[in-house]
Amino acid sequence: MNQTNLWATAYLQILQNHPDANAVKFWLDALSWGNAERLGPGRVRIHLSAPNHYYANFIETTFKADIENAVSEVIGEACEVSIAVQKSSDSDEGAAKKSQSFQSPMENPLAPPSETPEERTTTTLNTHSPSPSKGGFQSKSSRGPVEDHIDQNLTFDNYIVGPSNQFAYASAFSTAENPAVQFNPLFIYGQPAVGKTHLLHAIGNHIKKKNPHIRAYFVSAEKFVNEFIESLQHKKPGDFRAKYRENVDLLLIDDVQFIVGKDRSEEEFIHTFNTLVSMKKMIVLTSDKAPKDIDGLEERIRTRFEMGLVADIRPPEIETRIAILKAKAESDDVYLPDEVATFLGTYVRDTVRNLHGALVKLQQYAALTGSEITLDLAKQVLQSSIPEEGQEYTVEMILNAVSKHYNLKIKDLKGVSRAKNFSLPRQIAMYLIRRYTNLGFREISQIFGKDHSTAVHAHQKIEAEIETNPELRKNIETIREQL
């Protein structure tokens, strides 16, 4: 097998093995094949390149293990992956700059407007005067202001990133850096209160900081529907359409599933969506479910949601929960001991909102009683959140249950064999340990002698397949009964 075929085969294997192939494809497509070199008997290193440091770092931390495992399976030898940043020649860089400088606003209305020094001076001296139309992009003042409803306090800088939201964060940041260039729309989904709305505002703030001329608009789907109904009642649908189709460059819609089933609103949304995409305006949507899982969603709408990039956010793991609590306490200028943060992060598991709520409750109680925030005080105030003794499962209990169900030895469960009769039970064990214990992915990976990303991948794979694979679901339920 030649080197080019090696990468092509490994690439297809990664997509087949990963529960979210579209998400992986977006990042892997940015990689360029370099070469493979032999390090010694049974060991090979492959060299790949990424377009910039941001891509290289994200792929390194998120997909490196997937690439190494896939190549190892293809060639039957151990593999190491090296990811470098592409080096552009001077002529290439010059051509890129030249291309950017001559890009018309119609080609990317979200790009910062090109101005001559004279135009920049005029704009500075007379900020309230409308500027001449340049292609499809005009200044905000000449086209009518839109109140953006973007919360300036919600930025990428204060968004806590962990394995559960890393891909969504990277996708959102990539969108904010190059809106409507790589993909459109961006669709972020996850259960309520896990940080989707924060990312919407962060995208808006980042883009507006780079280009204050951008007319961004944040709106909930419920408000979108209500505004449309009001426009019909007052016989002003033209004003509604002008607002969303002509006066917005960046549309951020929260909880888009609310539009489903409202026929006329759905129709209006489709036309708005089509108009903005055709004009290369950026759309970012959030939902509590993936497009394919939204009940009653028309196929024509689902395909539009999936024509860009779909990214998910899962409930935060313990490390991320603790980091969120520490960041929240710091922003409130409240001292939170590490042991208290660990206690709260251990027992308040489901959403970021509940984490904040538990911390606020503890802070208020301490302030009202004049008490210091201690572990004993946290246990007293939040005793309803503490599970009863014996309710938690141990790692040993889960390993024993899984190995018994699949008639394996625990040493085989922790072994290195990639055969399906070993790898699937191993992934199930990782999934159950993550779900029913307080351990994070790094600790779980150490139990099995794997790297961090292997545990993350196992959890994602089982979590995705359990919804569509009846046999897998039945096996996991049987193991739960044993527990």
C-alpha positions as CSV (number, residue, x, y, z in Angstrom):
1,M,0.0,0.0,0.0
2,N,1.5,3.4,-1.0
3,Q,1.5,6.3,1.4
4,T,-1.3,8.2,-0.2
5,N,-3.6,5.1,-0.1
6,L,-2.6,4.6,3.5
7,W,-3.9,8.0,4.6
8,A,-7.1,7.6,2.4
9,T,-7.8,4.2,4.0
10,A,-7.1,5.4,7.5
11,Y,-9.3,8.5,6.9
12,L,-12.3,6.3,5.9
13,Q,-11.7,4.1,8.9
14,I,-11.8,7.1,11.3
15,L,-15.1,8.3,9.8
16,Q,-16.6,4.8,10.1
17,N,-15.5,4.3,13.7
18,H,-16.5,7.8,15.0
19,P,-20.1,8.4,16.2
20,D,-20.1,11.9,14.7
21,A,-18.5,11.5,11.3
22,N,-19.5,14.9,9.9
23,A,-17.8,16.6,12.8
24,V,-14.6,14.7,12.4
25,K,-14.7,15.1,8.6
26,F,-14.7,18.9,9.0
27,W,-11.4,18.9,10.9
28,L,-9.6,16.0,9.1
29,D,-10.4,17.6,5.7
30,A,-8.1,20.5,6.7
31,L,-5.1,18.1,7.0
32,S,-2.6,17.5,4.3
33,W,-0.6,14.3,4.0
34,G,3.2,14.6,4.4
35,N,4.9,11.3,4.5
36,A,5.5,8.2,6.7
37,E,8.8,7.1,8.2
38,R,9.9,4.0,10.0
39,L,11.0,4.5,13.6
40,G,12.0,0.9,14.2
41,P,10.6,-2.6,14.1
42,G,6.8,-2.4,14.3
43,R,6.8,1.4,14.7
44,V,5.9,4.0,12.2
45,R,5.4,7.8,12.3
46,I,3.2,9.7,9.9
47,H,3.5,13.4,9.2
48,L,0.5,15.5,8.6
49,S,0.1,19.3,8.2
50,A,-2.7,21.7,9.3
51,P,-3.4,25.2,7.9
52,N,-2.7,27.0,11.1
53,H,-1.8,26.6,14.8
54,Y,-5.4,26.6,15.9
55,Y,-6.3,23.7,13.7
56,A,-3.1,21.8,14.6
57,N,-3.6,22.2,18.3
58,F,-7.3,21.2,18.2
59,I,-6.7,18.1,16.0
60,E,-3.7,17.2,18.2
61,T,-5.7,17.2,21.4
62,T,-9.0,15.8,20.0
63,F,-8.4,13.4,17.1
64,K,-4.7,12.3,17.4
65,A,-5.6,9.0,19.1
66,D,-8.3,8.3,16.4
67,I,-5.7,8.8,13.7
68,E,-3.1,6.7,15.4
69,N,-5.5,3.9,16.0
70,A,-6.8,3.9,12.5
71,V,-3.4,3.9,10.9
72,S,-2.3,1.1,13.3
73,E,-5.3,-1.0,12.2
74,V,-4.5,-0.5,8.6
75,I,-0.8,-1.3,8.7
76,G,-0.8,-3.7,11.6
77,E,2.0,-1.7,13.4
78,A,2.2,0.9,16.1
79,C,1.8,4.4,14.8
80,E,2.7,7.9,16.0
81,V,1.3,11.0,14.5
82,S,3.1,14.3,14.0
83,I,1.0,17.4,13.1
84,A,2.8,20.5,11.8
85,V,1.6,23.8,10.6
86,Q,1.8,24.3,6.8
87,K,4.5,26.6,5.6
88,S,3.4,29.0,2.8
89,S,5.9,30.3,0.4
90,D,6.4,34.1,0.1
91,S,4.7,34.1,-3.2
92,D,1.7,32.1,-1.8
93,E,1.4,34.5,1.1
94,G,1.6,37.5,-1.2
95,A,-1.1,36.0,-3.5
96,A,-3.3,35.3,-0.5
97,K,-3.0,38.9,0.8
98,K,-3.6,40.2,-2.7
99,S,-6.7,38.1,-3.0
100,Q,-8.0,39.3,0.3
101,S,-7.4,42.9,-0.5
102,F,-9.4,42.7,-3.7
103,Q,-12.2,40.6,-2.2
104,S,-15.4,42.5,-2.7
105,P,-17.9,42.9,0.2
106,M,-20.4,40.9,-1.7
107,E,-18.0,38.0,-1.6
108,N,-18.0,38.1,2.2
109,P,-20.3,40.7,3.7
110,L,-19.0,39.7,7.1
111,A,-15.4,40.5,6.4
112,P,-14.0,43.8,7.8
113,P,-14.6,46.5,5.1
114,S,-11.6,47.6,3.1
115,E,-10.9,51.3,3.6
116,T,-8.4,53.7,2.2
117,P,-6.6,55.9,4.8
118,E,-8.7,58.8,3.6
119,E,-12.0,56.9,4.1
120,R,-10.8,55.7,7.5
121,T,-10.1,59.3,8.5
122,T,-13.5,60.5,7.2
123,T,-15.3,57.7,9.0
124,T,-13.5,58.6,12.3
125,L,-14.4,62.3,12.0
126,N,-18.0,61.7,10.9
127,T,-19.2,58.5,12.4
128,H,-22.9,59.3,12.0
129,S,-22.8,60.0,8.3
130,P,-23.8,57.2,6.0
131,S,-21.0,55.9,3.8
132,P,-21.5,55.2,0.2
133,S,-22.7,51.7,-0.8
134,K,-19.8,49.4,-1.7
135,G,-21.2,46.4,-3.4
136,G,-23.5,44.6,-1.0
137,F,-21.9,46.0,2.1
138,Q,-22.9,49.3,3.6
139,S,-22.3,50.8,7.0
140,K,-24.8,50.0,9.7
141,S,-26.0,53.6,9.8
142,S,-26.9,53.7,6.1
143,R,-29.1,50.6,6.3
144,G,-30.9,51.2,9.5
145,P,-29.7,50.2,13.0
146,V,-30.7,46.8,14.5
147,E,-30.6,46.3,18.3
148,D,-28.5,43.2,18.5
149,H,-29.5,41.8,22.0
150,I,-26.1,40.3,22.4
151,D,-24.9,40.0,26.0
152,Q,-21.4,41.6,26.0
153,N,-20.5,39.6,29.2
154,L,-20.7,36.3,27.4
155,T,-17.4,35.8,25.4
156,F,-15.0,33.1,24.4
157,D,-12.6,34.3,27.1
158,N,-15.0,33.4,29.9
159,Y,-16.3,30.1,28.4
160,I,-14.9,27.1,30.2
161,V,-13.8,24.4,27.8
162,G,-13.7,20.7,28.5
163,P,-14.1,17.4,26.6
164,S,-17.9,17.7,26.7
165,N,-17.9,21.0,24.8
166,Q,-14.5,21.2,23.1
167,F,-15.8,20.5,19.6
168,A,-18.7,23.0,19.8
169,Y,-16.3,25.7,21.2
170,A,-13.8,25.1,18.4
171,S,-16.5,25.2,15.8
172,A,-18.0,28.4,17.2
173,F,-14.6,30.1,17.4
174,S,-13.8,29.0,13.8
175,T,-17.1,30.5,12.8
176,A,-16.3,33.8,14.5
177,E,-12.9,33.9,12.9
178,N,-14.1,33.2,9.4
179,P,-17.9,33.6,9.3
180,A,-19.8,32.1,6.3
181,V,-16.5,31.0,4.7
182,Q,-15.9,27.4,5.7
183,F,-19.5,26.4,6.4
184,N,-23.0,27.9,6.9
185,P,-25.0,27.4,9.1
186,L,-23.4,26.3,12.4
187,F,-25.9,24.1,14.3
188,I,-25.1,23.6,18.0
189,Y,-27.2,21.1,20.0
190,G,-27.4,19.8,23.5
191,Q,-29.7,19.5,26.5
192,P,-30.8,22.8,28.2
193,A,-28.3,24.8,30.2
194,V,-25.1,23.3,29.0
195,G,-23.6,26.5,27.4
196,K,-25.2,26.7,23.9
197,T,-26.5,30.2,24.4
198,H,-23.2,31.4,25.8
199,L,-21.5,30.4,22.5
200,L,-24.1,32.3,20.4
201,H,-23.3,35.5,22.3
202,A,-19.6,34.8,22.2
203,I,-19.7,34.4,18.4
204,G,-21.6,37.7,18.1
205,N,-19.2,39.6,20.4
206,H,-16.1,38.2,18.6
207,I,-17.3,39.1,15.1
208,K,-18.5,42.6,16.2
209,K,-15.2,43.3,17.9
210,K,-13.4,42.5,14.6
211,N,-15.9,44.5,12.5
212,P,-18.2,47.0,14.4
213,H,-20.1,47.5,11.1
214,I,-21.6,44.1,11.3
215,R,-25.3,44.0,12.0
216,A,-25.7,41.0,14.3
217,Y,-29.0,39.9,15.8
218,F,-29.6,37.5,18.6
219,V,-33.2,36.1,18.9
220,S,-34.9,33.2,20.5
221,A,-37.0,31.1,18.1
222,E,-40.0,31.8,20.2
223,K,-39.5,35.6,19.8
224,F,-39.0,35.1,16.0
225,V,-42.4,33.3,15.8
226,N,-44.1,36.0,18.0
227,E,-42.6,38.8,15.9
228,F,-43.9,37.1,12.7
229,I,-47.4,36.7,14.2
230,E,-47.5,40.3,15.2
231,S,-46.4,41.4,11.7
232,L,-49.3,39.5,10.3
233,Q,-51.7,41.0,12.8
234,H,-50.6,44.5,12.0
235,K,-50.4,43.7,8.3
236,K,-46.7,44.5,8.2
237,P,-45.0,41.3,7.0
238,G,-42.8,43.4,4.8
239,D,-41.2,45.1,7.8
240,F,-40.5,41.7,9.4
241,R,-38.9,40.4,6.2
242,A,-36.8,43.5,5.8
243,K,-35.5,43.2,9.3
244,Y,-34.4,39.6,9.0
245,R,-33.4,39.5,5.4
246,E,-32.0,42.9,4.6
247,N,-30.9,44.4,7.9
248,V,-29.0,41.4,9.4
249,D,-25.5,40.1,8.5
250,L,-25.2,37.6,11.4
251,L,-28.4,35.9,12.6
252,L,-28.1,34.0,15.9
253,I,-31.2,31.9,16.7
254,D,-31.6,30.2,20.1
255,D,-33.8,27.0,20.6
256,V,-34.7,26.7,16.9
257,Q,-36.8,23.6,17.6
258,F,-39.5,25.9,18.8
259,I,-40.3,26.8,15.2
260,V,-41.2,23.2,14.4
261,G,-44.9,22.6,13.8
262,K,-45.8,26.3,13.2
263,D,-46.5,26.1,9.5
264,R,-46.4,29.7,8.4
265,S,-43.5,30.5,10.7
266,E,-41.6,27.5,9.4
267,E,-42.2,28.8,5.8
268,E,-41.1,32.3,6.7
269,F,-38.0,30.9,8.4
270,I,-37.1,28.8,5.4
271,H,-37.3,31.8,3.1
272,T,-35.2,33.9,5.6
273,F,-32.6,31.1,5.8
274,N,-32.3,30.8,2.0
275,T,-32.0,34.5,1.5
276,L,-29.3,35.0,4.1
277,V,-27.2,32.0,2.9
278,S,-27.5,33.1,-0.7
279,M,-26.1,36.5,0.3
280,K,-23.3,34.8,2.3
281,K,-24.6,36.1,5.6
282,M,-23.9,33.8,8.6
283,I,-26.5,31.8,10.5
284,V,-25.9,30.1,13.9
285,L,-28.6,28.0,15.4
286,T,-29.0,26.1,18.7
287,S,-31.4,23.3,19.6
288,D,-31.9,20.8,22.4
289,K,-31.6,17.9,19.8
290,A,-29.7,17.1,16.7
291,P,-31.5,17.9,13.5
292,K,-32.2,14.2,12.8
293,D,-33.8,13.8,16.2
294,I,-36.2,16.8,16.2
295,D,-39.7,15.4,16.1
296,G,-41.8,16.8,13.3
297,L,-39.0,18.6,11.5
298,E,-39.6,18.7,7.8
299,E,-37.0,17.1,5.6
300,R,-36.3,20.3,3.7
301,I,-35.5,22.1,6.9
302,R,-33.4,19.2,8.4
303,T,-31.2,19.2,5.2
304,R,-30.6,22.9,5.5
305,F,-29.6,22.5,9.2
306,E,-27.2,19.8,8.2
307,M,-25.7,21.5,5.2
308,G,-23.2,23.3,7.4
309,L,-21.6,22.0,10.5
310,V,-23.4,20.3,13.4
311,A,-21.7,20.3,16.8
312,D,-22.9,18.9,20.1
313,I,-22.4,19.8,23.7
314,R,-22.8,17.2,26.4
315,P,-23.2,17.7,30.2
316,P,-19.9,18.8,31.6
317,E,-17.6,16.2,33.2
318,I,-16.3,16.7,36.7
319,E,-13.1,18.5,35.7
320,T,-15.1,21.0,33.7
321,R,-17.7,21.4,36.4
322,I,-15.0,22.3,38.9
323,A,-13.4,24.7,36.5
324,I,-16.8,26.4,35.9
325,L,-17.4,26.8,39.6
326,K,-14.0,28.3,40.2
327,A,-14.4,30.7,37.4
328,K,-17.9,31.7,38.6
329,A,-16.6,32.3,42.1
330,E,-13.7,34.3,40.9
331,S,-16.0,36.5,38.8
332,D,-18.2,37.1,41.8
333,D,-15.1,37.9,43.9
334,V,-15.9,35.1,46.3
335,Y,-13.3,32.7,47.8
336,L,-14.2,29.1,47.0
337,P,-11.9,26.4,48.6
338,D,-10.8,23.6,46.3
339,E,-12.5,21.0,48.5
340,V,-15.8,22.8,48.2
341,A,-15.5,23.2,44.4
342,T,-14.7,19.5,44.2
343,F,-17.7,18.6,46.4
344,L,-20.1,20.7,44.3
345,G,-18.7,19.5,41.0
346,T,-19.0,15.9,42.2
347,Y,-22.7,16.0,43.2
348,V,-24.2,18.7,41.0
349,R,-23.8,16.9,37.7
350,D,-26.4,17.7,35.1
351,T,-26.2,21.3,33.8
352,V,-24.1,24.5,34.1
353,R,-27.2,26.3,35.3
354,N,-27.6,24.0,38.2
355,L,-23.9,24.4,39.1
356,H,-24.3,28.2,39.2
357,G,-27.5,27.8,41.2
358,A,-25.9,25.6,43.8
359,L,-23.0,28.0,44.1
360,V,-25.2,31.1,44.4
361,K,-27.3,29.3,47.1
362,L,-24.2,28.6,49.1
363,Q,-22.8,32.1,48.6
364,Q,-26.1,33.7,49.8
365,Y,-26.4,31.4,52.8
366,A,-22.8,32.2,53.8
367,A,-23.4,36.0,53.4
368,L,-26.7,36.0,55.3
369,T,-25.3,34.0,58.3
370,G,-21.8,35.6,58.2
371,S,-20.2,32.2,57.7
372,E,-17.1,31.2,55.8
373,I,-17.7,28.9,52.9
374,T,-16.4,25.5,54.1
375,L,-17.0,21.9,53.1
376,D,-19.2,21.3,56.2
377,L,-21.3,24.4,55.3
378,A,-21.7,23.1,51.7
379,K,-22.8,19.7,52.9
380,Q,-25.3,21.4,55.3
381,V,-26.8,23.8,52.7
382,L,-26.8,21.4,49.8
383,Q,-27.7,18.2,51.6
384,S,-30.6,17.5,49.2
385,S,-28.0,17.2,46.4
386,I,-25.9,14.5,48.2
387,P,-26.8,11.0,47.2
388,E,-27.6,8.5,49.9
389,E,-24.7,6.3,51.1
390,G,-24.3,3.3,48.8
391,Q,-26.0,4.9,45.9
392,E,-22.8,5.3,44.0
393,Y,-21.3,2.4,42.0
394,T,-17.6,1.6,42.2
395,V,-15.2,0.9,39.4
396,E,-14.7,-2.7,40.6
397,M,-18.5,-3.3,40.6
398,I,-18.8,-2.1,37.0
399,L,-15.7,-4.0,35.8
400,N,-17.0,-7.2,37.4
401,A,-20.5,-6.7,35.9
402,V,-19.2,-6.1,32.4
403,S,-16.7,-8.9,32.5
404,K,-19.3,-11.3,33.8
405,H,-21.9,-10.3,31.2
406,Y,-19.4,-10.9,28.3
407,N,-17.7,-13.9,29.9
408,L,-14.3,-12.1,30.0
409,K,-11.5,-11.7,32.5
410,I,-10.9,-8.3,33.9
411,K,-7.4,-8.4,32.6
412,D,-8.8,-8.9,29.1
413,L,-11.2,-6.0,29.6
414,K,-8.1,-3.8,30.4
415,G,-6.0,-5.4,27.7
416,V,-4.8,-4.0,24.4
417,S,-6.7,-6.3,21.9
418,R,-8.7,-4.3,19.4
419,A,-10.8,-7.3,18.5
420,K,-14.5,-6.4,18.8
421,N,-15.3,-9.0,21.4
422,F,-12.8,-7.2,23.6
423,S,-13.0,-3.5,22.5
424,L,-16.8,-3.2,22.7
425,P,-17.1,-4.5,26.3
426,R,-14.1,-2.2,27.2
427,Q,-15.9,0.8,25.7
428,I,-19.1,-0.1,27.6
429,A,-17.2,-0.3,30.8
430,M,-15.7,3.1,30.2
431,Y,-19.1,4.5,29.4
432,L,-20.7,3.1,32.6
433,I,-17.8,4.2,34.8
434,R,-18.1,7.7,33.4
435,R,-21.8,7.7,34.0
436,Y,-22.0,6.1,37.4
437,T,-18.9,7.3,39.2
438,N,-17.2,10.6,39.9
439,L,-14.2,9.9,37.7
440,G,-13.2,12.0,34.8
441,F,-12.0,10.8,31.4
442,R,-8.4,11.1,32.3
443,E,-8.8,8.9,35.4
444,I,-10.9,6.4,33.4
445,S,-8.2,6.2,30.7
446,Q,-5.6,5.5,33.4
447,I,-7.6,2.5,34.7
448,F,-7.4,0.9,31.2
449,G,-3.9,2.0,30.4
450,K,-5.1,4.2,27.6
451,D,-4.8,7.9,26.7
452,H,-7.4,10.5,27.6
453,S,-9.0,10.7,24.1
454,T,-9.7,6.9,24.0
455,A,-12.0,7.2,27.0
456,V,-13.7,10.3,25.5
457,H,-14.2,8.4,22.2
458,A,-15.6,5.3,24.0
459,H,-18.1,7.4,25.9
460,Q,-19.2,9.3,22.8
461,K,-19.5,6.1,20.7
462,I,-21.6,4.2,23.2
463,E,-23.7,7.2,24.0
464,A,-24.5,7.7,20.3
465,E,-25.1,4.0,19.4
466,I,-27.3,3.2,22.5
467,E,-30.0,5.3,20.9
468,T,-30.0,3.4,17.6
469,N,-28.7,-0.1,18.4
470,P,-31.4,-2.2,20.3
471,E,-29.0,-5.1,21.0
472,L,-26.4,-2.7,22.6
473,R,-29.1,-1.1,24.6
474,K,-30.4,-4.5,25.8
475,N,-26.9,-5.5,26.9
476,I,-26.3,-2.3,28.8
477,E,-29.7,-2.7,30.6
478,T,-28.8,-6.2,31.6
479,I,-25.5,-5.0,33.0
480,R,-27.3,-2.3,34.9
481,E,-29.6,-4.9,36.4
482,Q,-26.6,-6.8,37.6
483,L,-25.3,-3.7,39.3
